[in-house]
Structures are given as C-alpha cells and as structure tokens.
Amino acid sequence: MSLLRISTGLFIAIAGLTAPASARAQALERINPPELYKYGTISQAVRAGNLLFVSGQVGTDKDGEPVSIIMSEQVEQALKNLKTVLATQNADVSHIAKTTIYVTNISEFGVSQVQEVMKKYFGDAKRAGTLVQVGALADPALKFEIDAIVVLPGR
C-alpha cells in the first residue's frame, strides 16, 4: 500500500490500480427475444446486474406492424410484448418497479376498455409510474408505448 500526500496534510491510502468489485462497471446483457420485432439500433431490454431496463413496447407484431388502430388492442399487444421480455429473465409484472407510458390521447387511454386491459396485465401489482401525452410516437399509427425498470428476482 502506498500513501499519497494531499496539500491539506491529509494522507490517502491507495490500495492498487483497480477499483473494488462493487465499484466496477457491471457487464450489460442485451435482450432481444426472437418473438419480438428487431428495431435497428436498440435492444428490447438491457440487463445490468439485477436491474432490467425494458425499451418502449408498442402494439406491433413480430414484423413491426401495428396490430390495430384501436388503442385497447394496441395496449394489449404492447403488454404481451412486455410480458415476453420479462419472461426471458424469469420475471413478471410484480417485479416492475417503474413504468413510463406514452399515449397520443389521454382521453382515449382513460376509456374502460383500455383500463380493463391494464388491469388484466397488472392486477394488483402497484408500481411507480408516469403517464405522458405526446403528439406522436415513432410510427404515426401507434397510440401507446410503455417502458419499464424491473428489479429481477434472484438467480
């Protein structure tokens, strides 16, 4: 162990050139389930330790095509896609810490059919969340997008 003198007269012990294991950057694992559409420059999710960051899931099929122009049907598909990503890590909606939901029309999101779909997938799994109305999503036909931060169960 060497000592480094600082101008204030304090000494700092330097244990070596590498940081302790807890301070090192964790390896990132990119998750791209084969059942989901592959977007050019993003992964469907990225795992860092026991955290999973799920990219925005939308109401598209495996070919990237919107499943419907009806919001409740897009919500259903987006949540199926989210569930698919979670399943790759042996997780489910109860492991979601936070979601951010983007909609093109808050009023349309509030209708009972959409809320029934949300309840079907989330049930009593209360998570932190943000709901934002946006002018448009990446595809003008899309009306709903949800991303998530997940605390994964232990392995």
Phi and psi in radians as a Rosetta constraint file:
Dihedral C 1 N 2 CA 2 C 2 CIRCULARHARMONIC -1.915 0.35
Dihedral N 2 CA 2 C 2 N 3 CIRCULARHARMONIC 2.816 0.35
Dihedral C 2 N 3 CA 3 C 3 CIRCULARHARMONIC -2.018 0.35
Dihedral N 3 CA 3 C 3 N 4 CIRCULARHARMONIC 2.518 0.35
Dihedral C 3 N 4 CA 4 C 4 CIRCULARHARMONIC -2.103 0.35
Dihedral N 4 CA 4 C 4 N 5 CIRCULARHARMONIC 2.185 0.35
Dihedral C 4 N 5 CA 5 C 5 CIRCULARHARMONIC -1.530 0.35
Dihedral N 5 CA 5 C 5 N 6 CIRCULARHARMONIC 2.305 0.35
Dihedral C 5 N 6 CA 6 C 6 CIRCULARHARMONIC -1.862 0.35
Dihedral N 6 CA 6 C 6 N 7 CIRCULARHARMONIC 2.639 0.35
Dihedral C 6 N 7 CA 7 C 7 CIRCULARHARMONIC -0.972 0.35
Dihedral N 7 CA 7 C 7 N 8 CIRCULARHARMONIC -0.400 0.35
Dihedral C 7 N 8 CA 8 C 8 CIRCULARHARMONIC -1.409 0.35
Dihedral N 8 CA 8 C 8 N 9 CIRCULARHARMONIC -0.047 0.35
Dihedral C 8 N 9 CA 9 C 9 CIRCULARHARMONIC 1.649 0.35
Dihedral N 9 CA 9 C 9 N 10 CIRCULARHARMONIC -0.008 0.35
Dihedral C 9 N 10 CA 10 C 10 CIRCULARHARMONIC -1.458 0.35
Dihedral N 10 CA 10 C 10 N 11 CIRCULARHARMONIC 2.714 0.35
Dihedral C 10 N 11 CA 11 C 11 CIRCULARHARMONIC -2.044 0.35
Dihedral N 11 CA 11 C 11 N 12 CIRCULARHARMONIC 2.477 0.35
Dihedral C 11 N 12 CA 12 C 12 CIRCULARHARMONIC -2.093 0.35
Dihedral N 12 CA 12 C 12 N 13 CIRCULARHARMONIC 2.271 0.35
Dihedral C 12 N 13 CA 13 C 13 CIRCULARHARMONIC -1.489 0.35
Dihedral N 13 CA 13 C 13 N 14 CIRCULARHARMONIC 2.297 0.35
Dihedral C 13 N 14 CA 14 C 14 CIRCULARHARMONIC -1.951 0.35
Dihedral N 14 CA 14 C 14 N 15 CIRCULARHARMONIC 2.014 0.35
Dihedral C 14 N 15 CA 15 C 15 CIRCULARHARMONIC -1.456 0.35
Dihedral N 15 CA 15 C 15 N 16 CIRCULARHARMONIC -0.240 0.35
Dihedral C 15 N 16 CA 16 C 16 CIRCULARHARMONIC 2.790 0.35
Dihedral N 16 CA 16 C 16 N 17 CIRCULARHARMONIC -3.072 0.35
Dihedral C 16 N 17 CA 17 C 17 CIRCULARHARMONIC -1.567 0.35
Dihedral N 17 CA 17 C 17 N 18 CIRCULARHARMONIC -0.256 0.35
Dihedral C 17 N 18 CA 18 C 18 CIRCULARHARMONIC -1.799 0.35
Dihedral N 18 CA 18 C 18 N 19 CIRCULARHARMONIC 2.543 0.35
Dihedral C 18 N 19 CA 19 C 19 CIRCULARHARMONIC -1.311 0.35
Dihedral N 19 CA 19 C 19 N 20 CIRCULARHARMONIC 2.704 0.35
Dihedral C 19 N 20 CA 20 C 20 CIRCULARHARMONIC -1.064 0.35
Dihedral N 20 CA 20 C 20 N 21 CIRCULARHARMONIC 2.729 0.35
Dihedral C 20 N 21 CA 21 C 21 CIRCULARHARMONIC -0.927 0.35
Dihedral N 21 CA 21 C 21 N 22 CIRCULARHARMONIC -0.668 0.35
Dihedral C 21 N 22 CA 22 C 22 CIRCULARHARMONIC -1.185 0.35
Dihedral N 22 CA 22 C 22 N 23 CIRCULARHARMONIC -0.375 0.35
Dihedral C 22 N 23 CA 23 C 23 CIRCULARHARMONIC -1.697 0.35
Dihedral N 23 CA 23 C 23 N 24 CIRCULARHARMONIC -0.202 0.35
Dihedral C 23 N 24 CA 24 C 24 CIRCULARHARMONIC -1.260 0.35
Dihedral N 24 CA 24 C 24 N 25 CIRCULARHARMONIC 2.631 0.35
Dihedral C 24 N 25 CA 25 C 25 CIRCULARHARMONIC -1.129 0.35
Dihedral N 25 CA 25 C 25 N 26 CIRCULARHARMONIC 2.423 0.35
Dihedral C 25 N 26 CA 26 C 26 CIRCULARHARMONIC -1.454 0.35
Dihedral N 26 CA 26 C 26 N 27 CIRCULARHARMONIC 2.583 0.35
Dihedral C 26 N 27 CA 27 C 27 CIRCULARHARMONIC -1.169 0.35
Dihedral N 27 CA 27 C 27 N 28 CIRCULARHARMONIC 2.484 0.35
Dihedral C 27 N 28 CA 28 C 28 CIRCULARHARMONIC -1.746 0.35
Dihedral N 28 CA 28 C 28 N 29 CIRCULARHARMONIC 2.362 0.35
Dihedral C 28 N 29 CA 29 C 29 CIRCULARHARMONIC -1.958 0.35
Dihedral N 29 CA 29 C 29 N 30 CIRCULARHARMONIC 2.143 0.35
Dihedral C 29 N 30 CA 30 C 30 CIRCULARHARMONIC -1.576 0.35
Dihedral N 30 CA 30 C 30 N 31 CIRCULARHARMONIC 2.292 0.35
Dihedral C 30 N 31 CA 31 C 31 CIRCULARHARMONIC -1.966 0.35
Dihedral N 31 CA 31 C 31 N 32 CIRCULARHARMONIC 2.147 0.35
Dihedral C 31 N 32 CA 32 C 32 CIRCULARHARMONIC -2.442 0.35
Dihedral N 32 CA 32 C 32 N 33 CIRCULARHARMONIC 1.470 0.35
Dihedral C 32 N 33 CA 33 C 33 CIRCULARHARMONIC -1.029 0.35
Dihedral N 33 CA 33 C 33 N 34 CIRCULARHARMONIC 2.403 0.35
Dihedral C 33 N 34 CA 34 C 34 CIRCULARHARMONIC -1.112 0.35
Dihedral N 34 CA 34 C 34 N 35 CIRCULARHARMONIC -0.341 0.35
Dihedral C 34 N 35 CA 35 C 35 CIRCULARHARMONIC -1.322 0.35
Dihedral N 35 CA 35 C 35 N 36 CIRCULARHARMONIC -0.197 0.35
Dihedral C 35 N 36 CA 36 C 36 CIRCULARHARMONIC -1.937 0.35
Dihedral N 36 CA 36 C 36 N 37 CIRCULARHARMONIC 2.717 0.35
Dihedral C 36 N 37 CA 37 C 37 CIRCULARHARMONIC -1.097 0.35
Dihedral N 37 CA 37 C 37 N 38 CIRCULARHARMONIC 2.456 0.35
Dihedral C 37 N 38 CA 38 C 38 CIRCULARHARMONIC -1.674 0.35
Dihedral N 38 CA 38 C 38 N 39 CIRCULARHARMONIC 1.912 0.35
Dihedral C 38 N 39 CA 39 C 39 CIRCULARHARMONIC -1.467 0.35
Dihedral N 39 CA 39 C 39 N 40 CIRCULARHARMONIC 2.416 0.35
Dihedral C 39 N 40 CA 40 C 40 CIRCULARHARMONIC -0.666 0.35
Dihedral N 40 CA 40 C 40 N 41 CIRCULARHARMONIC -1.152 0.35
Dihedral C 40 N 41 CA 41 C 41 CIRCULARHARMONIC -1.904 0.35
Dihedral N 41 CA 41 C 41 N 42 CIRCULARHARMONIC 0.148 0.35
Dihedral C 41 N 42 CA 42 C 42 CIRCULARHARMONIC -2.174 0.35
Dihedral N 42 CA 42 C 42 N 43 CIRCULARHARMONIC 2.792 0.35
Dihedral C 42 N 43 CA 43 C 43 CIRCULARHARMONIC -1.731 0.35
Dihedral N 43 CA 43 C 43 N 44 CIRCULARHARMONIC 2.690 0.35
Dihedral C 43 N 44 CA 44 C 44 CIRCULARHARMONIC -1.120 0.35
Dihedral N 44 CA 44 C 44 N 45 CIRCULARHARMONIC -0.539 0.35
Dihedral C 44 N 45 CA 45 C 45 CIRCULARHARMONIC -2.768 0.35
Dihedral N 45 CA 45 C 45 N 46 CIRCULARHARMONIC 2.788 0.35
Dihedral C 45 N 46 CA 46 C 46 CIRCULARHARMONIC -2.309 0.35
Dihedral N 46 CA 46 C 46 N 47 CIRCULARHARMONIC 2.260 0.35
Dihedral C 46 N 47 CA 47 C 47 CIRCULARHARMONIC -1.790 0.35
Dihedral N 47 CA 47 C 47 N 48 CIRCULARHARMONIC 2.337 0.35
Dihedral C 47 N 48 CA 48 C 48 CIRCULARHARMONIC -2.304 0.35
Dihedral N 48 CA 48 C 48 N 49 CIRCULARHARMONIC 1.784 0.35
Dihedral C 48 N 49 CA 49 C 49 CIRCULARHARMONIC 1.110 0.35
Dihedral N 49 CA 49 C 49 N 50 CIRCULARHARMONIC -2.186 0.35
Dihedral C 49 N 50 CA 50 C 50 CIRCULARHARMONIC -1.697 0.35
Dihedral N 50 CA 50 C 50 N 51 CIRCULARHARMONIC 0.251 0.35
Dihedral C 50 N 51 CA 51 C 51 CIRCULARHARMONIC -1.864 0.35
Dihedral N 51 CA 51 C 51 N 52 CIRCULARHARMONIC 2.437 0.35
Dihedral C 51 N 52 CA 52 C 52 CIRCULARHARMONIC -2.158 0.35
Dihedral N 52 CA 52 C 52 N 53 CIRCULARHARMONIC 2.202 0.35
Dihedral C 52 N 53 CA 53 C 53 CIRCULARHARMONIC -1.866 0.35
Dihedral N 53 CA 53 C 53 N 54 CIRCULARHARMONIC 1.909 0.35
Dihedral C 53 N 54 CA 54 C 54 CIRCULARHARMONIC -1.654 0.35
Dihedral N 54 CA 54 C 54 N 55 CIRCULARHARMONIC 2.195 0.35
Dihedral C 54 N 55 CA 55 C 55 CIRCULARHARMONIC -1.116 0.35
Dihedral N 55 CA 55 C 55 N 56 CIRCULARHARMONIC 2.837 0.35
Dihedral C 55 N 56 CA 56 C 56 CIRCULARHARMONIC -0.970 0.35
Dihedral N 56 CA 56 C 56 N 57 CIRCULARHARMONIC 2.154 0.35
Dihedral C 56 N 57 CA 57 C 57 CIRCULARHARMONIC -1.762 0.35
Dihedral N 57 CA 57 C 57 N 58 CIRCULARHARMONIC 2.330 0.35
Dihedral C 57 N 58 CA 58 C 58 CIRCULARHARMONIC -2.167 0.35
Dihedral N 58 CA 58 C 58 N 59 CIRCULARHARMONIC 3.038 0.35
Dihedral C 58 N 59 CA 59 C 59 CIRCULARHARMONIC -1.457 0.35
Dihedral N 59 CA 59 C 59 N 60 CIRCULARHARMONIC 1.018 0.35
Dihedral C 59 N 60 CA 60 C 60 CIRCULARHARMONIC -2.056 0.35
Dihedral N 60 CA 60 C 60 N 61 CIRCULARHARMONIC 2.732 0.35
Dihedral C 60 N 61 CA 61 C 61 CIRCULARHARMONIC -1.517 0.35
Dihedral N 61 CA 61 C 61 N 62 CIRCULARHARMONIC -3.015 0.35
Dihedral C 61 N 62 CA 62 C 62 CIRCULARHARMONIC -1.067 0.35
Dihedral N 62 CA 62 C 62 N 63 CIRCULARHARMONIC -0.412 0.35
Dihedral C 62 N 63 CA 63 C 63 CIRCULARHARMONIC -1.593 0.35
Dihedral N 63 CA 63 C 63 N 64 CIRCULARHARMONIC 0.042 0.35
Dihedral C 63 N 64 CA 64 C 64 CIRCULARHARMONIC 1.445 0.35
Dihedral N 64 CA 64 C 64 N 65 CIRCULARHARMONIC 0.219 0.35
Dihedral C 64 N 65 CA 65 C 65 CIRCULARHARMONIC -1.660 0.35
Dihedral N 65 CA 65 C 65 N 66 CIRCULARHARMONIC 2.371 0.35
Dihedral C 65 N 66 CA 66 C 66 CIRCULARHARMONIC -0.988 0.35
Dihedral N 66 CA 66 C 66 N 67 CIRCULARHARMONIC 2.402 0.35
Dihedral C 66 N 67 CA 67 C 67 CIRCULARHARMONIC -1.361 0.35
Dihedral N 67 CA 67 C 67 N 68 CIRCULARHARMONIC -0.320 0.35
Dihedral C 67 N 68 CA 68 C 68 CIRCULARHARMONIC -2.998 0.35
Dihedral N 68 CA 68 C 68 N 69 CIRCULARHARMONIC 2.936 0.35
Dihedral C 68 N 69 CA 69 C 69 CIRCULARHARMONIC -1.703 0.35
Dihedral N 69 CA 69 C 69 N 70 CIRCULARHARMONIC -0.036 0.35
Dihedral C 69 N 70 CA 70 C 70 CIRCULARHARMONIC -1.582 0.35
Dihedral N 70 CA 70 C 70 N 71 CIRCULARHARMONIC 2.221 0.35
Dihedral C 70 N 71 CA 71 C 71 CIRCULARHARMONIC -1.014 0.35
Dihedral N 71 CA 71 C 71 N 72 CIRCULARHARMONIC -0.789 0.35
Dihedral C 71 N 72 CA 72 C 72 CIRCULARHARMONIC -1.041 0.35
Dihedral N 72 CA 72 C 72 N 73 CIRCULARHARMONIC -0.608 0.35
Dihedral C 72 N 73 CA 73 C 73 CIRCULARHARMONIC -1.274 0.35
Dihedral N 73 CA 73 C 73 N 74 CIRCULARHARMONIC -0.612 0.35
Dihedral C 73 N 74 CA 74 C 74 CIRCULARHARMONIC -1.182 0.35
Dihedral N 74 CA 74 C 74 N 75 CIRCULARHARMONIC -0.707 0.35
Dihedral C 74 N 75 CA 75 C 75 CIRCULARHARMONIC -1.059 0.35
Dihedral N 75 CA 75 C 75 N 76 CIRCULARHARMONIC -0.805 0.35
Dihedral C 75 N 76 CA 76 C 76 CIRCULARHARMONIC -0.972 0.35
Dihedral N 76 CA 76 C 76 N 77 CIRCULARHARMONIC -0.830 0.35
Dihedral C 76 N 77 CA 77 C 77 CIRCULARHARMONIC -1.188 0.35
Dihedral N 77 CA 77 C 77 N 78 CIRCULARHARMONIC -0.725 0.35
Dihedral C 77 N 78 CA 78 C 78 CIRCULARHARMONIC -1.059 0.35
Dihedral N 78 CA 78 C 78 N 79 CIRCULARHARMONIC -0.709 0.35
Dihedral C 78 N 79 CA 79 C 79 CIRCULARHARMONIC -1.263 0.35
Dihedral N 79 CA 79 C 79 N 80 CIRCULARHARMONIC -0.559 0.35
Dihedral C 79 N 80 CA 80 C 80 CIRCULARHARMONIC -1.096 0.35
Dihedral N 80 CA 80 C 80 N 81 CIRCULARHARMONIC -0.748 0.35
Dihedral C 80 N 81 CA 81 C 81 CIRCULARHARMONIC -1.104 0.35
Dihedral N 81 CA 81 C 81 N 82 CIRCULARHARMONIC -0.745 0.35
Dihedral C 81 N 82 CA 82 C 82 CIRCULARHARMONIC -1.049 0.35
Dihedral N 82 CA 82 C 82 N 83 CIRCULARHARMONIC -0.790 0.35
Dihedral C 82 N 83 CA 83 C 83 CIRCULARHARMONIC -1.058 0.35
Dihedral N 83 CA 83 C 83 N 84 CIRCULARHARMONIC -0.662 0.35
Dihedral C 83 N 84 CA 84 C 84 CIRCULARHARMONIC -1.083 0.35
Dihedral N 84 CA 84 C 84 N 85 CIRCULARHARMONIC -0.779 0.35
Dihedral C 84 N 85 CA 85 C 85 CIRCULARHARMONIC -1.105 0.35
Dihedral N 85 CA 85 C 85 N 86 CIRCULARHARMONIC -0.802 0.35
Dihedral C 85 N 86 CA 86 C 86 CIRCULARHARMONIC -1.043 0.35
Dihedral N 86 CA 86 C 86 N 87 CIRCULARHARMONIC -0.712 0.35
Dihedral C 86 N 87 CA 87 C 87 CIRCULARHARMONIC -1.077 0.35
Dihedral N 87 CA 87 C 87 N 88 CIRCULARHARMONIC -0.515 0.35
Dihedral C 87 N 88 CA 88 C 88 CIRCULARHARMONIC -1.110 0.35
Dihedral N 88 CA 88 C 88 N 89 CIRCULARHARMONIC -0.342 0.35
Dihedral C 88 N 89 CA 89 C 89 CIRCULARHARMONIC -2.012 0.35
Dihedral N 89 CA 89 C 89 N 90 CIRCULARHARMONIC 0.338 0.35
Dihedral C 89 N 90 CA 90 C 90 CIRCULARHARMONIC 0.964 0.35
Dihedral N 90 CA 90 C 90 N 91 CIRCULARHARMONIC 0.673 0.35
Dihedral C 90 N 91 CA 91 C 91 CIRCULARHARMONIC -2.104 0.35
Dihedral N 91 CA 91 C 91 N 92 CIRCULARHARMONIC 2.914 0.35
Dihedral C 91 N 92 CA 92 C 92 CIRCULARHARMONIC -2.495 0.35
Dihedral N 92 CA 92 C 92 N 93 CIRCULARHARMONIC -3.051 0.35
Dihedral C 92 N 93 CA 93 C 93 CIRCULARHARMONIC -1.087 0.35
Dihedral N 93 CA 93 C 93 N 94 CIRCULARHARMONIC -0.382 0.35
Dihedral C 93 N 94 CA 94 C 94 CIRCULARHARMONIC -1.193 0.35
Dihedral N 94 CA 94 C 94 N 95 CIRCULARHARMONIC -0.265 0.35
Dihedral C 94 N 95 CA 95 C 95 CIRCULARHARMONIC -1.611 0.35
Dihedral N 95 CA 95 C 95 N 96 CIRCULARHARMONIC -0.070 0.35
Dihedral C 95 N 96 CA 96 C 96 CIRCULARHARMONIC -1.325 0.35
Dihedral N 96 CA 96 C 96 N 97 CIRCULARHARMONIC 2.179 0.35
Dihedral C 96 N 97 CA 97 C 97 CIRCULARHARMONIC -1.537 0.35
Dihedral N 97 CA 97 C 97 N 98 CIRCULARHARMONIC -0.679 0.35
Dihedral C 97 N 98 CA 98 C 98 CIRCULARHARMONIC -2.657 0.35
Dihedral N 98 CA 98 C 98 N 99 CIRCULARHARMONIC 2.479 0.35
Dihedral C 98 N 99 CA 99 C 99 CIRCULARHARMONIC -2.164 0.35
Dihedral N 99 CA 99 C 99 N 100 CIRCULARHARMONIC 2.663 0.35
Dihedral C 99 N 100 CA 100 C 100 CIRCULARHARMONIC -2.140 0.35
Dihedral N 100 CA 100 C 100 N 101 CIRCULARHARMONIC 2.216 0.35
Dihedral C 100 N 101 CA 101 C 101 CIRCULARHARMONIC -1.997 0.35
Dihedral N 101 CA 101 C 101 N 102 CIRCULARHARMONIC 2.303 0.35
Dihedral C 101 N 102 CA 102 C 102 CIRCULARHARMONIC -2.010 0.35
Dihedral N 102 CA 102 C 102 N 103 CIRCULARHARMONIC 2.236 0.35
Dihedral C 102 N 103 CA 103 C 103 CIRCULARHARMONIC -2.275 0.35
Dihedral N 103 CA 103 C 103 N 104 CIRCULARHARMONIC 2.672 0.35
Dihedral C 103 N 104 CA 104 C 104 CIRCULARHARMONIC -1.559 0.35
Dihedral N 104 CA 104 C 104 N 105 CIRCULARHARMONIC -0.176 0.35
Dihedral C 104 N 105 CA 105 C 105 CIRCULARHARMONIC -2.694 0.35
Dihedral N 105 CA 105 C 105 N 106 CIRCULARHARMONIC 1.854 0.35
Dihedral C 105 N 106 CA 106 C 106 CIRCULARHARMONIC -1.038 0.35
Dihedral N 106 CA 106 C 106 N 107 CIRCULARHARMONIC -0.717 0.35
Dihedral C 106 N 107 CA 107 C 107 CIRCULARHARMONIC -1.075 0.35
Dihedral N 107 CA 107 C 107 N 108 CIRCULARHARMONIC -0.743 0.35
Dihedral C 107 N 108 CA 108 C 108 CIRCULARHARMONIC -1.160 0.35
Dihedral N 108 CA 108 C 108 N 109 CIRCULARHARMONIC -0.623 0.35
Dihedral C 108 N 109 CA 109 C 109 CIRCULARHARMONIC -1.149 0.35
Dihedral N 109 CA 109 C 109 N 110 CIRCULARHARMONIC -0.531 0.35
Dihedral C 109 N 110 CA 110 C 110 CIRCULARHARMONIC -1.383 0.35
Dihedral N 110 CA 110 C 110 N 111 CIRCULARHARMONIC -0.116 0.35
Dihedral C 110 N 111 CA 111 C 111 CIRCULARHARMONIC -1.194 0.35
Dihedral N 111 CA 111 C 111 N 112 CIRCULARHARMONIC 2.702 0.35
Dihedral C 111 N 112 CA 112 C 112 CIRCULARHARMONIC -1.049 0.35
Dihedral N 112 CA 112 C 112 N 113 CIRCULARHARMONIC -0.624 0.35
Dihedral C 112 N 113 CA 113 C 113 CIRCULARHARMONIC -1.080 0.35
Dihedral N 113 CA 113 C 113 N 114 CIRCULARHARMONIC -0.717 0.35
Dihedral C 113 N 114 CA 114 C 114 CIRCULARHARMONIC -1.194 0.35
Dihedral N 114 CA 114 C 114 N 115 CIRCULARHARMONIC -0.782 0.35
Dihedral C 114 N 115 CA 115 C 115 CIRCULARHARMONIC -1.133 0.35
Dihedral N 115 CA 115 C 115 N 116 CIRCULARHARMONIC -0.562 0.35
Dihedral C 115 N 116 CA 116 C 116 CIRCULARHARMONIC -1.130 0.35
Dihedral N 116 CA 116 C 116 N 117 CIRCULARHARMONIC -0.699 0.35
Dihedral C 116 N 117 CA 117 C 117 CIRCULARHARMONIC -1.144 0.35
Dihedral N 117 CA 117 C 117 N 118 CIRCULARHARMONIC -0.768 0.35
Dihedral C 117 N 118 CA 118 C 118 CIRCULARHARMONIC -1.034 0.35
Dihedral N 118 CA 118 C 118 N 119 CIRCULARHARMONIC -0.785 0.35
Dihedral C 118 N 119 CA 119 C 119 CIRCULARHARMONIC -1.141 0.35
Dihedral N 119 CA 119 C 119 N 120 CIRCULARHARMONIC -0.648 0.35
Dihedral C 119 N 120 CA 120 C 120 CIRCULARHARMONIC -1.017 0.35
Dihedral N 120 CA 120 C 120 N 121 CIRCULARHARMONIC -0.708 0.35
Dihedral C 120 N 121 CA 121 C 121 CIRCULARHARMONIC -1.529 0.35
Dihedral N 121 CA 121 C 121 N 122 CIRCULARHARMONIC -0.627 0.35
Dihedral C 121 N 122 CA 122 C 122 CIRCULARHARMONIC -1.736 0.35
Dihedral N 122 CA 122 C 122 N 123 CIRCULARHARMONIC -0.404 0.35
Dihedral C 122 N 123 CA 123 C 123 CIRCULARHARMONIC 0.859 0.35
Dihedral N 123 CA 123 C 123 N 124 CIRCULARHARMONIC -2.159 0.35
Dihedral C 123 N 124 CA 124 C 124 CIRCULARHARMONIC -1.698 0.35
Dihedral N 124 CA 124 C 124 N 125 CIRCULARHARMONIC 0.160 0.35
Dihedral C 124 N 125 CA 125 C 125 CIRCULARHARMONIC -1.294 0.35
Dihedral N 125 CA 125 C 125 N 126 CIRCULARHARMONIC 1.620 0.35
Dihedral C 125 N 126 CA 126 C 126 CIRCULARHARMONIC -1.430 0.35
Dihedral N 126 CA 126 C 126 N 127 CIRCULARHARMONIC 2.221 0.35
Dihedral C 126 N 127 CA 127 C 127 CIRCULARHARMONIC -2.243 0.35
Dihedral N 127 CA 127 C 127 N 128 CIRCULARHARMONIC 2.857 0.35
Dihedral C 127 N 128 CA 128 C 128 CIRCULARHARMONIC -1.232 0.35
Dihedral N 128 CA 128 C 128 N 129 CIRCULARHARMONIC 2.589 0.35
Dihedral C 128 N 129 CA 129 C 129 CIRCULARHARMONIC -2.776 0.35
Dihedral N 129 CA 129 C 129 N 130 CIRCULARHARMONIC 2.745 0.35
Dihedral C 129 N 130 CA 130 C 130 CIRCULARHARMONIC -2.297 0.35
Dihedral N 130 CA 130 C 130 N 131 CIRCULARHARMONIC 2.400 0.35
Dihedral C 130 N 131 CA 131 C 131 CIRCULARHARMONIC -2.127 0.35
Dihedral N 131 CA 131 C 131 N 132 CIRCULARHARMONIC 2.185 0.35
Dihedral C 131 N 132 CA 132 C 132 CIRCULARHARMONIC -2.258 0.35
Dihedral N 132 CA 132 C 132 N 133 CIRCULARHARMONIC 2.317 0.35
Dihedral C 132 N 133 CA 133 C 133 CIRCULARHARMONIC -1.593 0.35
Dihedral N 133 CA 133 C 133 N 134 CIRCULARHARMONIC 2.308 0.35
Dihedral C 133 N 134 CA 134 C 134 CIRCULARHARMONIC -2.129 0.35
Dihedral N 134 CA 134 C 134 N 135 CIRCULARHARMONIC 2.791 0.35
Dihedral C 134 N 135 CA 135 C 135 CIRCULARHARMONIC -1.183 0.35
Dihedral N 135 CA 135 C 135 N 136 CIRCULARHARMONIC -0.624 0.35
Dihedral C 135 N 136 CA 136 C 136 CIRCULARHARMONIC -2.905 0.35
Dihedral N 136 CA 136 C 136 N 137 CIRCULARHARMONIC 2.770 0.35
Dihedral C 136 N 137 CA 137 C 137 CIRCULARHARMONIC -1.781 0.35
Dihedral N 137 CA 137 C 137 N 138 CIRCULARHARMONIC -3.115 0.35
Dihedral C 137 N 138 CA 138 C 138 CIRCULARHARMONIC -0.982 0.35
Dihedral N 138 CA 138 C 138 N 139 CIRCULARHARMONIC -0.647 0.35
Dihedral C 138 N 139 CA 139 C 139 CIRCULARHARMONIC -1.913 0.35
Dihedral N 139 CA 139 C 139 N 140 CIRCULARHARMONIC 2.152 0.35
Dihedral C 139 N 140 CA 140 C 140 CIRCULARHARMONIC -1.016 0.35
Dihedral N 140 CA 140 C 140 N 141 CIRCULARHARMONIC -0.335 0.35
Dihedral C 140 N 141 CA 141 C 141 CIRCULARHARMONIC -1.372 0.35
Dihedral N 141 CA 141 C 141 N 142 CIRCULARHARMONIC -0.274 0.35
Dihedral C 141 N 142 CA 142 C 142 CIRCULARHARMONIC -1.472 0.35
Dihedral N 142 CA 142 C 142 N 143 CIRCULARHARMONIC 2.509 0.35
Dihedral C 142 N 143 CA 143 C 143 CIRCULARHARMONIC -2.113 0.35
Dihedral N 143 CA 143 C 143 N 144 CIRCULARHARMONIC -0.183 0.35
Dihedral C 143 N 144 CA 144 C 144 CIRCULARHARMONIC -2.571 0.35
Dihedral N 144 CA 144 C 144 N 145 CIRCULARHARMONIC 2.418 0.35
Dihedral C 144 N 145 CA 145 C 145 CIRCULARHARMONIC -2.562 0.35
Dihedral N 145 CA 145 C 145 N 146 CIRCULARHARMONIC 2.447 0.35
Dihedral C 145 N 146 CA 146 C 146 CIRCULARHARMONIC -2.360 0.35
Dihedral N 146 CA 146 C 146 N 147 CIRCULARHARMONIC 2.270 0.35
Dihedral C 146 N 147 CA 147 C 147 CIRCULARHARMONIC -2.032 0.35
Dihedral N 147 CA 147 C 147 N 148 CIRCULARHARMONIC 2.926 0.35
Dihedral C 147 N 148 CA 148 C 148 CIRCULARHARMONIC -2.615 0.35
Dihedral N 148 CA 148 C 148 N 149 CIRCULARHARMONIC 2.616 0.35
Dihedral C 148 N 149 CA 149 C 149 CIRCULARHARMONIC -1.971 0.35
Dihedral N 149 CA 149 C 149 N 150 CIRCULARHARMONIC 2.202 0.35
Dihedral C 149 N 150 CA 150 C 150 CIRCULARHARMONIC -2.156 0.35
Dihedral N 150 CA 150 C 150 N 151 CIRCULARHARMONIC 2.383 0.35
Dihedral C 150 N 151 CA 151 C 151 CIRCULARHARMONIC -1.735 0.35
Dihedral N 151 CA 151 C 151 N 152 CIRCULARHARMONIC 1.934 0.35
Dihedral C 151 N 152 CA 152 C 152 CIRCULARHARMONIC -1.309 0.35
Dihedral N 152 CA 152 C 152 N 153 CIRCULARHARMONIC 2.597 0.35
Dihedral C 152 N 153 CA 153 C 153 CIRCULARHARMONIC -1.177 0.35
Dihedral N 153 CA 153 C 153 N 154 CIRCULARHARMONIC 2.676 0.35
Dihedral C 153 N 154 CA 154 C 154 CIRCULARHARMONIC -1.069 0.35
Dihedral N 154 CA 154 C 154 N 155 CIRCULARHARMONIC 2.646 0.35
